Amino acid sequence: MITEENKFLGLEEIKNLIEKVYAAQQAGNYVVFTYDNYSVRATAMKGKVSENKEWEKKFEMETYACDPMQEYNDCIAYLEKLAFDKTQ
């Protein structure tokens, strides 16, 4: 959990991201999700992967950044949109 004293992505936020990635993928979209000691990354493409399409959104949240919440919130909002939008 992110608190004022502890401004990094915690287990709760990582679990939430994984759930959103899974929901977006189940809705027929392509999402690459990576997590390591330095950062969390999510790259998304609406619909199926194609050589003719480009990645629509890329998010990188440094796990120990001063304030990763803006990028985290943007990522969550976009993944939720993908999960509930009809794919092309």
Secondary structure by P-SEA (a helix, b strand, c coil): ccccccccccaaaaaaaaaaaaaaaaabbbbbbbbcccbbbbbbbcccccccccccbbbbbccccccaaaaaaaaaaaaaaaaccccc
